[in-house]
Amino acid sequence: MKADITVNKKFIVGKTDRRLYGSFVEHIGRVVYEGIYEPTHSLSDSDGFRTDVLKLVKEMGVSAVRYPGGNFVSSYHWEDGIGDKTKRPQKLNPAWNSVETNQVGIDDFQKWAKKADTDVIMAVNLGTRGTEDARNLVEYCNLDSDTYYAKLRKSNGFEKPFDIKLWCLGNEMGGLGQIGRKTADDYGKLALDTAKQMRLVDPSIELCVSGSSHINMPDFAKWDYTVLDYTYDFVDYISIHQYYSNSSAIEDYLARGLDFDNYIKSVIAICDAVKAKKRSSKTINIAFDEWNVWTDGVLSDIPKFETAPHIGEMAYSLKDALVSATMLMTLQNNCDRVKIACLAQLVNAIAPIMTEKGGKAWVQANYYPFMYASKYGNGTVLQQVISCDTFSSSKHEKVPYIASSVIYNEEEKEIYVFAVNRSLTDEIELNMNFENFGNCNLAEHIELYCDDIEAVNTKDNEAVTPQKVISDKAVLKKHSWNLLKYKY
């Protein structure tokens, strides 16, 4: 099978924002405890953070991490996780039916983020709390003043502000299972008031308003439009979420990137409809701050009242990595409007990094496409004209066998082509046509492939790992992910 991709230096989508390669740490399962934090582990540092996990996070290139939720934040009291650890209360975590020790809170997490070379994206509780609490948290984190919460931070050992710039106004506030769930009108009014008050404390912050929990919400579009109608002048981004199940037929599953792209373009249309109504010169962009694939039911059957229960610990196969990679390429191909994205989660629960208590840390198959995208996917995204064969499934027609994104780095004089071959049987010989770039030569080809598309990595066996391909032609194996580096 053969395929052609044509790009022109003058026809661009936009430039990527580094925050496109973000992730998510929520107080769910073993993401925090036994994930990033395990003071009794032999490899933990003086703050209790696992250095083996930190090393993998840094190599993964995670640019920003959303914290502390997620559903967890909608009943969270941030004051429980600051100051003297011996005095922090142990409480129930109603979002996930578990016990929260509060041994990690914003004091600790911002320390971890600095060690991981990543920024913090902070969420506030608009479920059971509201405007005053959010305003106080901004003061605690960002102000250098003699006021109560800024002085409280200083008394806890942090003289300098944390300087957190990006804030989420709650989480999935229209979600059916969300604690403190609200109507679009009620949430829109609360988010507007909260945004105003947070900006009064720190005018430099950016704000994400909560959009639809997913595209299949009964009130999708109406919810987003209503909330934006209230908050448009006071926020910068609308936050949206989407997960896809790997339980569907494999052909449909591999085509999920098309659904993902449609969702993004639908939300862009809603944002621009509100912009037109308000006759505004301002453009609202997208923070896709939860996205991933999973198995149906992976977050059900949660054990009650345990500390760090095993929740959502699924093994990601090569098949899952391919779909995750097509979603990531779709984010890149919409970088003119999608500025922030968070792969959910980071460790253990539906995550690319896994740990065992007191033991090893290892990476899953979906770790690698993200790592290479974060390393090489920074620059100008080019519009593509793709010519290739297609296939059909029960839910999709004319699905291209090739899913791809093309990004060039003017400083390095390099062009990076990320490509997935969706064919289950045939390799594809890919011909790249670069217009207005001069001579372009294939300098490196890295592939993620295993003959068994269901293969997974374990702590003792890495079955799915990237390999360098030695060839002067770009040949993409069946069901493979590929990075092609061209010099010009």
N, C-alpha and C positions, 0 to 999 in steps of 0.2 A: 504494500500500500504506500502511496506517496501523498504528500501534503505540501502546500506552499503558504508562507506567511510573508506579506509585504508590509513594510513600514516606511514612513517618510519622516525625515528629521523635522520637517516643518509642521507636521500634523500630530499634535500632542493632546493627551488627556489632561495632564497637569503634573505637578511635582508632589512626590510623596511626603507626608508628615511622618517624622520618626515615631510618633505615637500610634501609627498604624500597626506597629508590632508590639502591642501591649498584651498583658495577661491579667489574671484575676486571682486574688487570694481572699477567700471567704472563710468565716468560721463555720465550716461544715466538715464533718468527718475528720480525716487526718490531713487536711490541707495545712493547717497551722501546727497543731500538736502532733508530733511524730513526722511532720512533713518538713516545714522550714525550721521548726523549733523543737529541740529534744535535748534538754540540758544534760541528761545522763549519758548521751552518746559519746563514744570515745573521740569522735571527730568534731564535736561541738566546740564553739569558741566560748569566751568568757561571758558572753551574753546569752548563751544557750542555743545559738543558731548553728545548724548543721553546715559545716564548711564544704562537705561534698555536694550538698544541694546548692549552696551558693555558687560553687564552681560551675555546675551544670546550668544554672540560671544565667550566669554571666556569659557562658559560651553560647547559650541559646539566643542571646542578644535582646532580652526583654527590655523594652524602652520605658514602659510605665506599667504600674500594677494598681488595679482598682481594689479598694479595701474599705470596710470590712465585710461588705456584702453588696448585692445579693439579698435574698430573703432575710438573712440574719439581721441586717441593719434596721429592718422595720420594727424591731422591738428592742433595739440595743441602746444601752445607756453608756455613752463613751467615757463617762467619769469613772466607771468601774474598772477601766483598763489603764489607769494612769497612777503614777506615784509608787509608793512602797508596795512591793509584791506580796509581802506578808500580810498586808491589810486589805488586799483586794478581795471582794466578795465572790464566792462560788455560787453561780445561779443556773437556773434552767435556761436552755436555749430552745424556746418554743417553736422556732422556725424548723428545727431539725430534731426535736425530741431528745436532745442530748444535754449533757452538763457542760457549762462553760466555766472554766477556772479563772478566766480573765488574767492569766499570766502573760498574755500578749495583748497589748492594746496599742493605741497610736504612739505612745512614747517609744515602745519597743519596735513597732513596725517601721517607723521612719528611720530608726537605726539600721534595721535589716535592709531597707531600700537603699540606703547609702552604700552599704557593703555590697549589694547586688548591682550597683551602678544603674539604678532605675529610679524613676520618679513615682510619687504617690498620687493616685487619683482617689480622692476621699469622698465617700458617700455619707449623707446625713439621714437621720431617722425622721421621715415624714409619715410614718405609720402610726406609732403610739405617742410620738412627741411632735415637735413642730418648729416654728420660726425662732422662738427664743433660744431653744437648745442649739439650733444650727448656728445662730449668730454667736453664741458663746463658744462653740467649737472653733469657729473661724478665729475668734479672738485668741483662744488658747494656742492655736497652731501658728498664727501668722503675725500677731501684733508684738511690737517691742514698745511696751508702754507700762505705766504704773497702775493699770486697771486690774481688776480682780483676777480674771482668767489668765491674762498674760503673766501676772505675778505668780499665779499657781503653777504655770509651766516652769517658770524660773526656779521656784522652790522645789520642783521635782528634778532639778539638775540640768535644765536646758535653757541656758541664758539666751541663746540665739533662737529666733523663730524657726519653725520647720519650713516655712515659705512654700506651702502647698498651693499650687496654682489652679488645678482643675478639680471641680466639685460637682457631685451628682446630687440632684434634688430628689432624694428617695430612690426607690427601686420598684419597678413594675407595679406602680400604684393602682393600676386597673386589673392586675392579675387576680384570678379567681381564688387562689389560695394565699394571697398576700395578707399579712397581719396589718390591720388598719386600712384595708382596701377602701378606695374612695371612688366616687363617680368622677367623670372627666371634669365636670364643673367645679366640684368641691376641691379636687386636686389642683386644678388650674388656678383657683383663687389662692390656695395655700402656697403653691409654688411661686406665684407672683409676689406675694407678701414676703416669703422667705428669701427670694432672690434679691429683692430690694434691700432687706435688712443685712444680708450677707455682704452685699456690695458696699453698704455704708461703712461696714467694719474694714473691709479691704477692697477698694475699687479695682485692684489689679487682677482679681481672680476671674477665671472663666467658669461658666455654669452649663451643666447638661440638664435639660428637663426630661422627665421620664415619659417615653412614648409607649407604644404597644408592647406587650409581653412577647408577642409573636404575630406573624401575619394571619394566623387562623383564629385570632381573637374575634368573638362575635361583633365587637364594636370597633374593629380595626378601621383605620382611616378617620372615622368620626371622632374617636378618642384623640388621635394625634392632632387633628385639625382643631378641635375644641381647646386642647391644652395649649397649643401654639397660639391660638387666638388670644388667650389670656396673657401669655408670657413672652411673646415674640420680641418685644423691645428690651427685655431684661435678661435673655439667655443667649448662649452662643451655639449650642448644639442640642439636637434631640437624640436621646438615648434609645436604641432599639436592640432587640435580642432575637436570636433564632438558633434552634438546635434541629438537627435532622437525624432520624432514626436509621440505623443500619439494618433494621429488621425487614425493610422493603426489598423487593426484587432487585438484584444486583444492577440491572440495566437502569432502573429508575434511580437507584442510589447514586450511581456514577454520574447521573445527569443533574444532580441536585444544585450544581453551580448555576444552572439556568433559573431555577426557582429563586436562588439567593440574589441573583442579579435583578430579577423582576421585583423582589421585595425592596431592594435599595432604590430602584427607579420609582417605585410607587411612593415611597416616603419622600423622595426628592420632589415629586409632583405635589404632594401635600404641603410641604414647606413653601414651595413657590406659589401655591394657591393662596396661602395666608399672606405671603409677601405682596401678592397682587392686590388682595383685598385691602391691605393696609397702605398700599401705595408706598411701600418702604424701599429704601435703597440698600437695606441690610439683607444679607443672605445667611440663612441658618443652615449649618452643615450637620453631618451625621456623626454620632459617636456610637459605633456598633460594639458596645462594651460587654456583650456576652455573645459568643458564637462558638459552635463546636458540633461534633457528631456524637451520638451515643446509642446505646441499646435501650429499647423500650423497657421501662420498669427499673432502670438502673438506680434510680433514686427513691424507689419504693421499699417496703419492708425494712424500715429503719428501726434498729433496736432502740428501746426507750431508756433514757436516763443513764447513758454511758458517757464516759469522757473519751473523746476521740474515737468514736465508733467507726467501723469499716463501712463507709457509705460511698457508693458510686465508683468503686475501684474496678473499672473495666480494663481489659487488655485490648489495646488498639492494634489492629492488623494492618497489613499493607493496604488492603482495600479501604480502610478508614483513613489512612494517611493520604491516599489519592483524593478522596472526597474533600478532606480538610484542606489539601493543597489547592484544589479548584476553588474553594471558598476564599482562600487567601489571595489567589490571583484575581478573583472577582473584586475583592476589596481594593487591590492595586489598580485595577482597570476602572474603578470609580473614585480614584483619589482626588479628583477635583471637588468632590462633595463629601466623601468619607475621609475624615481627618484622624479619627481615633478608632481603634478596634482592640478588643481584649479577648484573647483565647481563654475560654473558661473550662476548667480551672488550671492552676499551675502545677500543683503537686498532689498526687494520690487520687483525688476524686475527679473523675473524667479529665485526666491530666496527662501531659506528655512526660512528666517525671514521676517515678515511683520510688518509694522507700520501704524498707522493713525496719521495724523497731529494733534499735540496737545493731542493725546490720547494714546491708548495702543500699546504695541508691543506683538506679539505672534509668535509661531513657526508652520511651516507646517509639514506634515507627513514625508517629506524627510529629515527633520532635524535630526531625531533620529538615523537612520542607520549611518549617518555621525558621529554623536556625539560618538556613541559607538565604531565605527571603529577607530576614533582618540584616544579614551581613551585606548582601548584594542588591537588595531591592530598594535602594535609596537613590533618587534621582528623578528623571523625567520619564513618565509613562507615555508610551507611544500608542496612537490608534493603530489597529491592525485590520488588514484585509486577509481573511483566512479562507483558503480553498482546500477542502478535504472531503473525504467520504463521510457519510452520516449514518446513524442507526436510529431505530425507533424502539420505544418501549411502551408499556401499558399507559404511561402518563405523559410521554413526551414524543414528539415527532421531530425528525431531522436534527438529531443531536450530533454535533460535530465530534468526530473521534479525538480531535485535538482540542484541549483547553490550554490557554496560554496567556502570558503577559510578557511585554517587552519593555525594558527599562534601560535608558542609557545614562551613563555617568560621564559628563563632559570633562571633568577634571582628570579622570583616569583614562579617558579615551577608550572606554569599554562599553559594550552593549550586553545586557544579560537577558537571556530568554528562559523563562520558566515554562515548562510544558509537561502536560500529562497526556499520555496515550491511553484513551479509555477502552481501546479494543482489548477483548479478552483472548484473542487468538493471533492477531497479526502485528508484526512490527511495522513502523512507519518511517519511511525515509523523508526527512524534513528538509525542504529547500527554503532558505531565508533570503529574501530580497530586501536589501537596505538601500533606500533612495536618499541621495544627498549626504551620504556618509563617506564617500570614497571607497577605497578597497577595505573590505571587512574579512577577517580571517578567523576561523574557529580556533580558539586558543585552548579551551578546556571544556570537557564534557563530564559532568557528574550525574550519576543515575542512582535512583532508589528502586531496587527491583528484587523480587524473589519469585521463583516459578510458582510457588504456592501463594495466591493472593490473600489467603486467610492466615498467613504466617504472622506470628507475634514475637516480640522480644520478651524475655524473662530475665530474672536476676542472674541466671546462670548461662543463658544462651541468647546472643544477639543475632537473630535470624534475618532481620531487616536492617541493613546498614548501607550507607552510601558508598559507591565505588567510582573510581575514575575510569573513563572509557578512552582507550587509545585508538583514535580514528580521525581521519580528515573529513569524514562525512558525519552528518547528524542523523543517526539511526536510533529511533526510540523503540525500545522493546515493548512487547505487549504489556498491558497494565503496569506502566512504569511512570515515575516522576523523574524529571530531568532538569538540570541547569546547564545551559549552553552559554559560554562566555566568548564573545567576539571582540577582537581588537580592531580599531579603525584609525 
